[in-house]
Amino acid sequence: MHKNFKNIEKIVYGRGSFGMMAEIIEPVRKENNHFFLFIIDQYFQDKELSTRLPAQSEDVVKFIDVDPHEPTTEQIDRLRDEILATKGIPSGVIGIGGGSIMDIAKAISLMFTNEGSSTLYQGLNLIKKPGIYHLGVPTISGTGAEVSMTAVLTGPEKKLGLKCEWTVFNQVILDPELIASVPRDKWFYTGMDTYIHCIESETGMLNNAFSHAYAEESLKLCKEIYLDKNSGQTAENDDKLMVASLMGGLSLTYSEVGVCHALSYGLSKILGEKHCYANCLAFQHLEDYYPQGLTEFRAMLQKHQITLPQNLSKNWSEAQITAMAQVAYNLHHMWNHAIGTDWKDKISLDTIKDLYRRM
């Protein structure tokens, strides 16, 4: 099956490019009810970045706490209804933060023009109308949310994205200066999300020359950032990580993710684990699926003195393990990519339960 996906319309990259935002959004201000909605990670509420926002008096600025929980359908619906009731439809939405903020900005931009709850649109191409203008400014790199066509939301029944060509940002500002303050553990976990994206993209049945080209370069950058003699949190490596994240996101867009991400969704949905951290918890036990990738991953853990917990499953109930396995099993597109079209003959609910019991 050929994938005919829409990419980001415009990208500006480079140190200091955050300062271009006012110029970029000015032509859009005449749209709808002539105000912008800023969605910003609460981490920046009292930081210098908050003083640099090109927000005008009519704009709405929302600082949102994304720890410890990831975006939910209820959160999107509530925020959308509040803004519509008090201000109307914005000219556009600006998301400034990590992957969760990116997903909130993408999702709410769609829900301003599509009626009902966002739970109705969890899946592929269920959105009926294009959303409003939306601009993404990542302040942590690795998730690929700045480029992906998915806004991942946890709903009452499932964790699944709003996925369509209208989800993709109209504009992205990639300013490596903004990721300099990321704590070391989050810098590692989010970077590993990019690394795992590419390993899973490369090793499945949907891999192709296009997805491979992005994955190959992203993996090269990841190894320079996390394994080479000059590895670590440096300005040069921040530049590289921001590009690796974008390329990793494009690789999975034109291929797919696999076993690790399926298990990660279960950890996030049932136990509330953050996505990038959940990926690392799962990936360390998948040597029979990704042997080469896991060898490098363990070397990265050791080099950066990151210790992941072991024997977590001994504290999980059978009901929790079953619930996580059911979430993972239902992600058919991931198993199809990782295992093949006959994956149901090879992977059962019990197989997946056993994968969780390794953790």
C-alpha positions in Angstrom: 0.0 0.0 0.0 1.4 3.4 -1.0 1.3 6.2 1.6 0.4 9.6 0.3 1.0 11.8 3.3 1.0 15.5 3.8 4.2 16.9 5.3 4.7 20.1 7.4 4.0 23.1 5.2 6.8 25.3 6.5 9.8 24.7 8.8 12.3 27.2 10.1 15.4 25.8 11.7 18.3 27.4 13.7 19.3 29.0 16.9 17.3 32.1 17.6 14.5 31.1 15.2 11.9 31.3 18.0 12.2 35.1 17.6 10.5 34.8 14.1 7.2 33.7 15.6 5.5 37.1 15.6 6.4 37.7 11.9 5.2 34.2 11.0 1.8 34.3 12.6 0.9 38.0 11.8 -0.8 37.1 8.4 -2.9 34.5 10.1 -4.4 36.8 12.8 -7.2 38.0 10.4 -8.7 34.4 10.4 -11.7 33.4 12.4 -12.1 35.4 15.7 -8.8 37.2 15.4 -6.9 35.7 18.4 -4.3 33.0 19.0 -4.5 30.2 21.5 -1.0 29.4 23.1 -0.7 26.0 24.6 2.5 25.9 26.7 4.2 23.4 29.0 3.7 24.7 32.6 7.4 24.2 33.1 7.9 27.6 31.3 5.3 29.6 33.2 7.9 31.4 35.4 10.8 31.0 32.9 12.4 33.5 30.6 10.7 31.9 27.6 7.3 33.0 28.8 8.4 36.7 28.5 9.3 36.2 24.8 5.8 35.1 23.6 4.4 37.3 20.9 1.0 37.2 22.6 -1.3 40.1 22.1 -4.0 41.3 24.5 -6.8 39.4 22.8 -4.8 36.1 22.8 -5.4 33.2 25.2 -2.3 31.7 26.9 -2.7 28.3 28.6 0.1 26.8 30.7 -0.6 23.1 30.9 0.9 20.5 33.3 1.7 17.4 31.3 3.3 15.5 34.2 2.6 12.8 35.1 -0.3 12.2 32.7 -0.4 12.3 28.9 -3.1 14.1 26.9 -6.6 12.8 27.3 -9.7 13.1 25.1 -11.6 14.6 28.1 -8.9 17.3 28.5 -9.1 18.2 24.8 -12.9 18.3 24.8 -13.0 20.5 27.9 -10.5 23.0 26.7 -12.1 23.2 23.3 -15.6 23.8 24.8 -14.2 26.5 27.2 -12.5 28.5 24.4 -15.5 28.3 22.1 -17.8 29.5 24.8 -15.7 32.4 25.9 -13.8 33.5 22.7 -15.0 31.6 19.7 -12.7 29.9 17.1 -9.1 31.1 17.3 -7.1 32.2 14.3 -4.7 29.4 15.2 -3.1 27.3 17.9 0.5 27.5 19.0 2.0 24.5 20.9 5.2 25.1 22.8 6.7 22.2 24.7 7.4 18.5 24.4 5.5 15.7 22.7 2.4 15.9 24.9 2.0 19.6 24.2 2.5 19.0 20.5 -0.3 16.4 20.6 -2.6 18.7 22.5 -2.1 21.5 20.0 -2.6 19.2 17.0 -5.7 17.6 18.5 -7.5 20.8 19.6 -6.8 22.5 16.2 -8.9 19.7 14.7 -11.6 19.7 17.4 -12.4 23.4 16.8 -13.9 22.4 13.4 -15.2 18.9 14.1 -18.3 18.4 16.3 -18.6 16.1 19.3 -16.1 14.4 21.5 -12.5 13.7 20.3 -13.2 10.0 21.2 -15.2 9.8 18.0 -12.1 10.5 16.0 -9.5 8.2 17.6 -8.2 6.2 14.6 -7.2 6.7 10.9 -8.9 9.3 8.8 -12.0 9.7 11.0 -11.7 13.5 11.1 -14.3 15.1 8.8 -13.1 18.7 8.3 -9.7 20.4 8.2 -8.7 22.0 11.5 -7.5 25.5 12.1 -3.9 26.8 11.6 -1.5 25.3 14.1 2.2 25.9 14.8 4.5 23.7 16.8 7.6 24.7 18.8 9.3 21.6 20.4 11.3 22.4 23.5 12.4 18.8 24.0 13.4 16.5 21.1 12.8 12.9 20.4 9.1 12.1 20.1 8.8 13.2 16.5 5.4 14.7 17.4 6.4 17.9 15.7 6.3 16.1 12.3 3.9 13.2 12.8 0.4 13.0 11.4 -0.9 11.6 14.8 -2.1 13.4 17.9 -2.0 10.6 20.5 -4.8 10.8 23.1 -5.8 8.5 26.0 -9.5 8.0 26.0 -11.9 6.1 28.3 -11.6 3.0 26.1 -8.3 3.2 24.3 -5.0 5.1 23.8 -5.0 6.0 20.1 -4.2 9.0 18.0 -6.3 11.3 15.9 -4.5 10.5 12.6 -5.1 12.2 9.3 -3.3 14.6 7.0 -4.9 17.6 8.7 -3.2 16.7 12.0 0.2 17.8 10.6 1.4 21.2 11.7 1.2 24.1 9.2 4.4 25.5 10.6 7.2 24.2 12.9 9.9 26.3 14.5 13.0 24.2 15.3 15.2 26.3 17.7 17.9 24.1 19.4 18.4 26.8 22.0 15.1 25.8 23.5 16.1 22.2 24.4 19.3 23.2 26.4 17.6 23.0 29.8 16.1 19.5 29.4 17.0 17.3 32.5 19.5 14.6 31.7 17.1 11.7 32.2 14.3 13.2 30.0 17.0 14.1 27.4 17.9 10.4 27.3 14.4 8.9 27.3 13.1 11.2 24.6 16.2 10.7 22.5 15.7 6.9 22.8 12.2 7.4 21.5 13.8 8.6 18.2 16.3 5.8 18.3 13.5 3.2 18.8 11.3 4.8 16.1 14.1 4.1 13.6 14.9 0.6 14.8 11.3 -0.4 14.6 10.8 1.4 11.2 13.8 -0.3 9.7 13.1 -3.9 10.9 9.5 -4.3 9.8 7.7 -5.3 6.6 6.7 -1.8 5.7 10.3 -0.5 5.6 11.2 1.0 2.2 13.9 3.2 0.5 12.1 6.4 1.6 11.7 5.5 5.3 15.1 3.9 5.3 16.8 7.1 4.2 15.4 9.1 7.1 16.0 6.3 9.6 19.6 5.8 8.4 20.5 9.4 9.0 18.6 9.7 12.2 20.3 6.6 13.6 23.7 8.0 12.6 22.9 11.2 14.5 21.7 9.3 17.5 24.9 7.3 17.7 26.9 10.5 17.6 24.8 12.1 20.3 24.7 9.1 22.7 27.7 6.8 21.8 30.6 8.7 20.3 33.5 10.2 22.3 31.8 13.7 22.0 28.4 12.3 23.2 26.3 14.1 25.8 24.3 17.3 26.2 26.2 19.8 24.2 25.0 22.6 22.0 26.2 20.7 18.9 24.4 17.6 20.0 21.2 19.6 20.7 21.4 20.7 17.1 21.7 17.1 15.9 19.0 15.8 18.2 16.4 18.2 16.9 17.1 17.1 13.4 17.2 13.4 14.4 13.8 13.7 16.0 12.3 15.2 12.8 13.9 12.5 10.6 12.8 9.7 13.0 9.3 10.9 12.9 9.3 11.0 9.1 10.8 7.5 9.0 8.0 6.0 11.0 5.4 8.0 9.1 6.4 6.3 5.9 6.9 2.9 7.6 5.5 2.0 11.0 6.5 1.3 14.6 6.4 -2.2 16.1 6.5 -4.4 19.2 8.1 -1.9 21.6 5.5 0.8 20.9 2.6 -1.6 21.2 3.8 -2.6 24.6 4.5 1.0 25.5 0.9 1.9 24.8 -0.3 -0.7 27.3 2.1 0.7 30.0 0.8 4.2 29.4 -2.9 3.4 29.2 -3.1 1.1 32.2 -0.2 2.2 34.4 0.1 5.9 33.3 3.7 5.6 32.4 5.1 8.5 30.2 5.5 7.3 26.6 9.3 7.7 26.1 10.1 6.2 29.5 7.7 3.3 28.8 9.4 2.7 25.5 12.7 2.3 27.3 11.2 0.0 30.0 9.9 -2.3 27.2 12.8 -2.1 24.7 15.4 -3.4 27.2 13.6 -6.8 27.2 13.1 -7.3 23.4 16.4 -8.9 22.4 14.6 -11.6 20.4 13.0 -8.9 18.2 15.6 -6.2 18.0 19.0 -7.8 18.9 21.3 -5.3 17.3 19.3 -2.3 18.4 19.2 -3.6 22.0 23.0 -4.1 22.0 23.5 -0.4 21.2 20.7 0.7 23.5 22.5 -1.0 26.5 25.7 0.6 25.5 24.0 4.0 25.6 22.5 3.3 29.0 25.9 2.4 30.4 27.6 5.4 28.8 25.2 7.9 30.3 24.7 6.1 33.6 21.0 5.5 33.2 19.5 2.7 35.3 16.2 1.3 34.3 14.1 -0.6 37.0 13.9 -4.3 36.8 11.3 -6.9 38.1 8.5 -4.4 37.8 6.0 -7.1 36.8 6.2 -8.8 40.2 4.1 -5.9 41.5 1.5 -6.1 38.8 -1.7 -8.0 39.2 -2.8 -10.5 36.6 -5.7 -8.2 35.8 -3.3 -5.3 35.0 -1.1 -7.6 32.8 -4.2 -8.8 30.9 -5.4 -5.2 30.4 -2.0 -4.0 29.1 -1.8 -7.0 26.8 -5.3 -6.3 25.4 -4.3 -2.7 24.7 -1.1 -3.9 22.9 -2.9 -6.7 21.0 -5.4 -4.3 19.6 -2.7 -2.2 17.8 -2.9 -4.5 14.8 -1.0 -2.2 12.4 2.1 -2.3 14.7 2.1 -6.1 14.9 1.5 -6.4 11.2 4.6 -4.3 10.5 6.8 -6.0 13.1 5.7 -9.7 12.6 3.9 -9.9 9.2 0.4 -10.2 7.9 0.1 -13.6 9.6 1.0 -12.1 13.0 -2.2 -13.5 14.6 -0.9 -17.0 13.9 2.3 -16.1 15.9 1.2 -13.6 18.5 -1.5 -14.3 21.0 -2.7 -12.5 24.1 -0.7 -14.9 26.2 2.4 -14.1 24.1 2.1 -10.5 24.9 1.4 -11.2 28.6 4.7 -13.0 28.7 6.4 -10.0 27.2 5.0 -7.9 30.1 6.1 -10.4 32.6 9.7 -10.0 31.4 9.7 -6.4 32.7 
